[in-house]
Amino acid sequence: MAPKTIPSKVLAGLEILIALSGTLLSVYLTIQHTRLKTGIQATTSFCSIGSYVDCDAVNVSPYAEIFGIPLGTLGAIYFFTILMIALLSLVDARTNEWFQKCIVWLSLLGLGFDVWLIIAQIALLKNICVLCFLIYGFNLNLLLTSLKLIHDGTWHKTLVEVLKNPSLFTLPKPFPWAAWTIAKISGISFLAVLIMLPYPMMLKTENHAFIQQMSEQYFEGWKTMPPKPLPIDANDSVWGNPKASIQLVEFSDFQCPHCQKAAFFLHTALKRWSNDVYLVFKHYPLDSSCNTSVPNQTHPIACSLARLSVCAAAKGSFWGLHDHLFLKWQDAATATDLNQARSALDGFFTPDELSACLNSDESLQRVTKDIQEGNDLGIRGTPTLFINGKQVGLPITVDNINRLLEIERQ
């Protein structure tokens, strides 16, 4: 037998720590998944740091659930099971190897599933979740640690021995039945807490059951709702596939907090639909300086921001500015002077470009043209979203958008 390089107690403690960390991280992903789907979370997560590295997009994708159960929930059950087994392995040295073999087999099963999820993220979603990859790393380390606790030799030789002689179906003697009972009770209690975890969050959506019932009725009525003809021209800022059969037209305001939420939900939901949808952005600032249908000065710099986004579009950076203003700039709703937006606009305009844009008749005409189109459609507030000419009357959330797009794709 090879000499020990790491004391077994240290390895056992490391195994428990990894299993506990995996449990907690999986619970966090379950919470995030629920918050995203119900519309509670309305800003990007700390781990959504670009167009490719985006935990939010992955966590609301079709690959984030199995039969309606979030993967985070399944992951929490999986890691908690390993945690209980790791603790049981410490009860009696004579049963340690049998419990460690159980962890080896569970880790192999988990790693096989991880490979599929990695392929789905890279090849199908084209978005990756760094927290998910951290969980995959936990799985790999659990496998290596358990193999080391079985035998101090080379890990792959130990793995071959375990695969050849699993011996899992014969309980070791003496079996720690008392500790096993405690572990089962702990597991059942943890499962009960995990199942109940989403419900307090759902209640935050105000009368969740009633809203769900009304939503189902709305989805049924959506199928027969008559579409409106929408004006779209070559100067509009667009995203997605121009040949897509599903067309979205959004009227929005860069100072509107509800528009900020809608931008986040669309940003998150539409990533998986990039080949199936065509999104058109229209301006409807609730700012009386350019929108005469607004009786009061609600958003004092919304017109200026809209005009600046028109100039950004001319430079090919509209969506960069759009995402920055909606997803990064936290003071949009409270700004009363354009100077307060200077930091948000840095990197998009030089001082001369900014001044020239705000003095340009063309930028004003483009914004007022969108406003007039919105007025002709009867728009009185923002955000207003049309999908294939049908005005969305539900809150714009990831779940609602996905449901409506699924209906339109049928």
C-alpha positions in Angstrom: 0.0 0.0 0.0 1.3 3.4 -0.9 2.2 5.7 2.0 -0.4 8.2 3.1 0.1 11.7 1.7 -2.9 13.3 3.3 -4.3 12.1 6.7 -7.6 10.3 6.2 -9.3 12.6 8.7 -8.4 15.6 6.6 -9.8 13.8 3.5 -13.0 12.8 5.3 -13.4 16.4 6.5 -12.8 17.7 2.9 -15.4 15.2 1.6 -18.0 16.5 4.1 -17.2 20.1 3.3 -17.6 19.5 -0.5 -20.9 17.7 0.0 -22.2 20.5 2.3 -21.0 23.2 -0.2 -22.7 21.4 -3.0 -26.0 21.2 -1.0 -25.9 24.9 -0.2 -25.1 26.0 -3.7 -27.8 23.8 -5.1 -30.3 25.3 -2.7 -29.2 28.7 -3.9 -29.8 27.7 -7.5 -33.3 26.4 -6.6 -34.1 29.8 -5.0 -32.7 31.7 -8.0 -34.7 29.5 -10.4 -38.0 30.1 -8.5 -37.3 33.9 -8.3 -36.6 34.1 -12.0 -39.7 32.1 -13.1 -42.1 34.0 -10.8 -40.8 37.4 -11.7 -39.5 38.2 -8.2 -35.9 38.6 -9.4 -35.7 41.6 -11.8 -32.0 42.3 -12.1 -29.1 40.2 -13.3 -27.4 37.8 -10.9 -23.8 38.4 -9.9 -22.8 35.3 -12.0 -24.4 36.7 -15.2 -21.5 38.7 -16.5 -21.8 38.7 -20.3 -23.6 37.5 -23.3 -22.0 34.0 -23.0 -21.5 33.6 -19.3 -25.1 34.0 -18.0 -26.4 31.9 -15.1 -29.9 33.5 -15.4 -30.3 32.3 -19.0 -29.2 28.8 -18.1 -31.3 28.6 -14.9 -34.6 29.4 -16.7 -33.8 27.3 -19.8 -35.7 24.0 -20.6 -32.6 22.2 -19.3 -33.0 23.6 -15.8 -35.9 21.3 -15.0 -36.8 17.6 -15.2 -40.5 16.9 -15.2 -41.0 20.3 -13.7 -38.5 19.8 -10.9 -35.7 22.3 -10.8 -32.2 20.8 -11.2 -31.1 22.8 -8.2 -33.6 20.8 -6.1 -32.4 17.5 -7.5 -28.8 18.6 -6.9 -29.6 19.5 -3.3 -31.1 16.1 -2.7 -28.1 14.5 -4.4 -25.4 16.3 -2.4 -27.3 16.0 0.9 -27.5 12.2 0.3 -23.7 12.1 -0.2 -23.3 14.3 2.9 -25.3 11.8 5.0 -23.3 8.9 3.6 -20.0 10.7 4.3 -21.0 11.2 7.9 -22.2 7.6 8.2 -18.8 6.4 7.0 -17.2 8.0 10.1 -19.3 5.9 12.5 -17.3 2.7 12.2 -14.0 2.1 10.5 -15.2 -1.4 9.4 -18.0 0.0 7.3 -16.1 3.1 5.9 -15.0 1.4 2.7 -18.6 0.3 1.8 -20.0 3.8 2.3 -17.1 5.3 0.3 -18.0 2.9 -2.6 -21.6 4.3 -2.4 -20.2 7.8 -2.9 -18.0 6.6 -5.8 -21.0 5.3 -7.6 -23.2 8.3 -6.9 -20.3 10.6 -8.0 -20.0 8.6 -11.3 -23.7 8.9 -11.9 -23.6 12.7 -11.2 -20.6 13.2 -13.4 -22.3 11.4 -16.3 -25.3 13.8 -15.9 -22.8 16.7 -15.6 -21.3 15.8 -19.0 -24.8 16.0 -20.6 -25.4 19.4 -19.0 -22.1 20.8 -20.2 -22.9 19.7 -23.7 -26.3 21.3 -23.5 -24.9 24.6 -22.2 -22.1 24.9 -24.7 -23.7 23.4 -27.8 -27.4 24.0 -27.4 -27.9 27.0 -25.1 -24.7 28.7 -26.1 -24.6 30.1 -22.5 -22.7 28.7 -19.5 -23.4 29.0 -15.8 -20.2 29.3 -13.7 -22.1 28.2 -10.6 -23.1 25.0 -12.4 -19.5 24.4 -13.4 -18.5 24.8 -9.8 -21.0 22.1 -8.9 -19.5 19.9 -11.6 -16.1 20.5 -9.9 -17.6 19.4 -6.6 -18.7 16.2 -8.1 -15.3 15.4 -9.6 -13.6 16.2 -6.2 -16.1 13.9 -4.4 -15.1 11.1 -6.7 -11.4 11.6 -6.2 -11.7 12.1 -2.5 -13.8 8.9 -2.0 -11.4 6.9 -4.1 -8.5 8.2 -1.9 -10.4 7.2 1.2 -10.9 3.7 -0.1 -7.2 3.1 -1.0 -4.1 5.3 -1.0 -3.0 4.0 -4.4 -3.5 5.6 -7.8 -7.0 6.8 -8.1 -7.7 5.2 -11.5 -6.6 1.8 -10.2 -8.9 2.1 -7.2 -11.7 3.1 -9.6 -11.2 0.0 -11.7 -11.2 -2.2 -8.5 -14.5 -0.6 -7.4 -16.1 -1.1 -10.8 -15.1 -4.7 -10.9 -16.2 -5.4 -7.4 -18.9 -3.0 -6.3 -20.2 -5.1 -3.4 -23.0 -2.6 -2.7 -25.8 -5.0 -2.4 -24.4 -6.8 0.6 -24.6 -4.7 3.7 -21.4 -4.6 5.8 -21.4 -6.0 9.3 -21.8 -4.5 11.8 -24.2 -2.0 10.1 -24.8 1.3 12.0 -28.6 1.0 12.1 -29.0 3.7 14.7 -27.0 6.3 12.7 -28.7 5.1 9.5 -32.1 5.9 11.1 -30.9 9.4 12.1 -29.7 10.0 8.6 -33.0 8.9 7.1 -34.9 11.2 9.4 -32.5 14.1 8.5 -33.0 13.3 4.8 -36.8 13.3 5.1 -36.8 16.6 7.0 -34.4 18.2 4.5 -36.6 17.0 1.6 -39.7 18.5 3.3 -38.0 21.8 3.7 -36.7 21.8 0.1 -40.2 21.0 -1.3 -41.8 23.8 0.7 -39.0 26.3 -0.1 -40.5 27.8 -3.2 -44.0 28.5 -1.7 -43.0 31.6 0.5 -41.4 33.1 -2.6 -44.4 32.4 -4.7 -46.6 34.2 -2.2 -44.6 37.3 -2.8 -46.1 37.5 -6.3 -49.5 38.4 -4.5 -52.3 35.9 -4.7 -50.2 33.4 -6.7 -52.9 30.8 -7.2 -55.4 33.5 -8.5 -52.8 34.9 -10.8 -52.0 31.5 -12.1 -55.6 30.7 -12.8 -56.1 34.0 -14.6 -52.9 33.4 -16.6 -54.2 30.1 -17.8 -57.4 31.7 -19.0 -55.3 34.4 -20.7 -53.2 31.9 -22.5 -56.3 30.2 -23.9 -57.7 33.5 -25.1 -54.4 34.5 -26.6 -54.8 31.8 -29.3 -57.8 33.6 -30.8 -56.8 37.2 -30.2 -56.7 39.2 -33.4 -53.4 40.8 -34.2 -52.8 44.5 -35.0 -50.6 45.7 -37.9 -47.4 47.2 -36.6 -45.2 49.7 -38.4 -41.6 48.6 -38.7 -39.0 50.2 -40.8 -35.3 49.8 -41.6 -34.2 52.3 -39.0 -35.6 50.4 -36.0 -33.2 48.7 -33.7 -33.7 45.0 -34.0 -32.3 41.7 -32.5 -32.7 38.1 -33.5 -33.5 36.4 -36.8 -35.1 38.7 -39.5 -36.7 35.6 -41.0 -38.2 34.3 -37.8 -41.9 33.6 -37.7 -42.3 35.3 -34.3 -42.0 39.0 -34.2 -41.8 41.0 -31.0 -42.3 44.8 -30.8 -41.5 46.5 -27.6 -42.3 50.2 -26.7 -40.1 51.2 -23.8 -38.6 54.0 -21.7 -35.1 54.0 -20.3 -36.2 55.7 -17.1 -39.1 53.3 -16.4 -38.5 50.8 -13.6 -41.1 48.4 -15.0 -39.2 48.6 -18.4 -36.0 47.8 -16.5 -37.7 44.6 -15.2 -39.1 43.8 -18.7 -35.7 44.3 -20.3 -34.1 41.8 -17.8 -36.8 39.2 -18.4 -36.6 39.6 -22.2 -32.8 39.6 -22.0 -33.0 36.3 -20.0 -35.9 34.5 -21.8 -35.0 35.3 -25.4 -31.5 33.9 -25.4 -32.8 30.4 -26.1 -35.1 31.8 -28.8 -32.5 33.8 -30.8 -33.2 31.9 -34.0 -36.9 31.9 -33.6 -37.8 35.5 -32.8 -37.2 39.0 -34.2 -37.3 41.7 -31.6 -38.0 45.4 -32.6 -37.4 48.1 -30.1 -39.5 51.3 -30.2 -39.2 54.4 -28.0 -42.0 55.7 -25.9 -40.4 58.0 -23.2 -42.8 59.2 -20.6 -41.2 62.6 -20.8 -43.3 65.7 -21.8 -40.3 67.3 -23.4 -40.8 65.1 -26.5 -43.9 63.2 -25.8 -46.9 65.6 -25.9 -49.3 62.9 -24.8 -47.7 62.8 -21.4 -49.4 65.5 -19.2 -46.8 65.5 -16.5 -43.0 65.4 -16.4 -42.7 61.8 -15.2 -39.2 60.8 -16.5 -37.2 64.1 -17.0 -34.3 62.7 -19.0 -36.1 59.8 -20.8 -36.3 61.8 -24.1 -32.6 62.5 -24.0 -31.7 58.9 -23.3 -33.9 57.8 -26.2 -32.2 60.3 -28.5 -28.8 59.1 -27.4 -29.8 55.5 -28.1 -30.7 56.5 -31.6 -27.2 57.9 -32.1 -25.7 54.8 -30.5 -27.7 52.7 -33.0 -26.0 54.7 -35.8 -22.7 53.6 -34.4 -23.8 50.0 -34.1 -23.9 50.0 -30.3 -27.6 50.3 -29.5 -28.0 47.0 -27.7 -24.8 47.6 -25.7 -26.2 50.9 -24.5 -29.7 49.4 -24.0 -28.3 46.6 -21.8 -26.1 49.0 -19.9 -28.8 51.5 -19.1 -31.4 48.8 -18.2 -29.3 46.1 -16.6 -26.3 48.0 -15.1 -27.3 51.6 -14.3 -29.1 51.5 -11.0 -30.1 55.2 -10.7 -32.1 55.4 -13.9 -35.5 55.8 -12.3 -34.4 58.6 -9.9 -32.2 60.7 -12.2 -33.5 64.2 -12.8 -30.5 65.6 -14.8 -28.5 64.1 -17.7 -25.3 64.8 -15.7 -26.4 62.0 -13.3 -26.2 59.6 -16.3 -22.7 60.7 -17.3 -21.1 57.6 -15.8 -23.6 55.3 -17.5 -22.8 57.0 -20.9 -19.0 56.9 -20.6 -17.6 54.6 -23.2 -20.5 55.1 -25.6 -20.1 58.9 -26.3 -17.4 61.5 -26.2 -18.6 64.9 -24.8 -18.7 66.3 -28.4 -20.7 63.3 -29.7 -23.2 63.5 -26.8 -23.8 67.2 -27.4 -24.1 66.8 -31.2 -26.6 64.0 -30.7 -28.8 66.0 -28.4 -28.8 68.9 -30.8 -29.6 66.8 -33.8 -33.0 67.1 -35.4 -32.7 63.5 -36.7 -32.5 61.9 -33.3 -35.5 63.9 -32.1 -37.5 63.0 -35.3 -36.7 59.3 -34.8 -38.0 59.3 -31.2 -41.1 61.3 -32.0 -41.9 59.0 -34.9 -41.9 56.0 -32.5 -44.1 58.0 -30.0 -46.6 58.8 -32.7 -46.7 55.1 -33.7 -47.3 54.2 -30.1 -50.1 56.8 -29.8 -51.8 55.4 -32.9 -51.7 52.0 -31.3 -53.3 53.3 -28.2 -50.3 53.0 -25.9 -50.5 54.9 -22.7 -47.8 53.4 -20.6 -44.6 51.4 -20.7 -43.5 48.7 -21.2 -45.9 47.7 -23.9 -45.0 44.5 -25.8 -46.6 43.0 -28.9 -46.0 39.4 -30.0 -47.0 38.8 -33.7 -49.2 41.9 -33.5 -51.0 40.8 -30.2 -50.5 43.1 -27.2 -49.3 41.3 -24.1 -51.7 41.9 -21.2 -49.8 39.8 -18.6 -46.8 40.9 -16.5 -43.7 40.5 -18.6 -41.9 37.6 -16.9 -39.6 34.8 -18.1 -42.3 32.2 -17.6 -45.1 34.3 -19.3 -42.9 35.1 -22.3 -41.9 31.5 -22.8 -45.5 30.4 -22.6 -46.6 32.9 -25.2 -43.7 32.1 -27.5 -44.5 28.4 -27.3 -48.1 29.1 -28.3 -47.0 31.2 -31.2 -44.6 28.6 -32.4 -47.3 25.9 -32.6 
